[in-house]
Amino acid sequence: MGFCSGDCLKGCFCNGKNLLTILTVVGILCGIALGITLRSIREDEWTPRECVYVKFLGEIFLRMLNALVIPLITSSLVSAIGSLNTKISGRIGFRAVVYYTVTTICAVVLGIILVIAIHPGHLSKKYEGERIDHLNVTTADTLMDLLMYSRML
């Protein structure tokens, strides 16, 4: 019956009902611990090259997540609406269009407010006077560029 024998844990861990939720929480906690560890491990600031390496891993993760989530949502919506009768699906479709429109307007307004407040793309005062005269391109940089800008990921 799994790895637990207590009555209080029977429905929680043994049958795998909540396994995805538990693994999600464990993954979040591991990510927080890794972030705190990586931040506190260095006395000085990270170099721009190290930031690019961490950003690369994040970009790959987000691309894989998008590749998984969008088809899952689309297929579940199509199958759910296909199983309804036409009157109910018309009402649900209208609500979905209204919901999509409202959330899109909220996202646009929030994006405009954040752009005005944060000014993305402006150089920080720390890097304002610096100029890169030469680029030291490594093999890792070339491989990351090939992976990032190809259609493989």
N, C-alpha and C positions, 0 to 999 in steps of 0.2 A: 504494500500500500504506500509506496513512496518512502521518503526519508523521515517521516514523522509518525508518531504513534499516539500522541495526545489527542484527547477529544476536542480541545480548544483550537487545534491547528488543522483539524480534519478538512474543513471546507476551504481553508485558505491556501495551503501550499500543495497538498497531496494530489489533488485531482487536476491541477494545472489550469483551473478556471481563471485565476488571477495572475498567472505567470507573466503575461505580457506587461501588465501594470507593474508588477514587482520588478521585472527587468528594466522597465523604463525608469522607475525611481532609482534603481541601483546605477543605471547609466548616467542619470543626472547627477547623482552624488559623486560618482567617479569623475565626471567632468569638472565639477566644482573643486574637488580635491586636486585634480591635475592642474587646474588653473591657478589655484592658490600656491601649489608647490612650484610651478614654473615661474610664478611672479616673485616668490620669496627666495628662490634659489640663487638669484643674481643680485649682486650689490649695485652694479651700474645698470644703465638702461640697455635694452636690446638694440642690436644693430639693425639697420634697415634690411639687411639680407636675412637675418633671422626672422624678422617680421614677415617677410615675403614667404619664407618656408612655412610658417604657421598659417598664413593666409591661404597658401596653396592647399593645405590639407582641409581647411574649412570650405574652400570652394568646391573641392571634389566631393565632400560630404553633402553640401547643399545641392549639387547637381544630381547626385545619386538619389537624394531624397525627392527632388522634383521628378525624376524619372520614375520613381515608384508611386508617389502620391497622386499625381495628376491622372494617370490611367486608372488607378483604383477608384478614385472619386467619380470619374466619368462613367466607368462601367457600372458602378453601384447605382448611380443616379439613373442611368438608362434602364437598368433592370428593374429598379423600383417603380419608375414611371410607367414602364411597359406592363407591369402587373396590375395597374390601377385601371378603373373604367374611365371613359372620356370626360365625364362631368367632373370627377374629382381631380383628374390630372390637369384639366384646364384651370381649375382654381389653384392647384399647387403650382402650376407653371406661372400663373400671374403673380402669386406670392414670391416665387423664386426670382422673377424679373424685378419686382419691386425691391426685394432684399438685395439683389445684386447691384441695382442702381444706387440705393441708399448707402451701402457699404463702399461702393466706388467713390461716391461723392465725399464721404467721410475720409477715405484714404487720400484723396486729392487735397482736401482742405488740410489734413494733418501734414501731408508732405510739403505743402506750401508754407505752413507755419514753421515746420522744422528747418526748411531751407533758409527762411528769413532769419531764424534764430541762430542756426549753427554756422551758416556760410560754408558749406562743403566745397572743397576744391581750393580754398584759400590756404596759402602756406602758413604754417604756424610761425610765430616769432622766432622760434628756435632755429628753423631751417630757412628763414627768409633770405639771409645774406649768402648762404652756401650755394655753390654752383659745382656741378659735377663736370670736370674737364675730361675725364676718361672713364670708361666703363670696364670693369674687370669681370668679364662674363665667364662663368664656370660651366662645366658640363652639366651640373645639376640645374642651372638656370636654363640652359638650352632644352633639356629634357622636360622641364616644367612648362616652358613655352610651347613645346610640341604637344603636350598633353592638354594644356589649357585652351589653346586656340584651335585644336582639331575638333572634329565632330564625334570623337570617340567617347568623351565623357559628357 
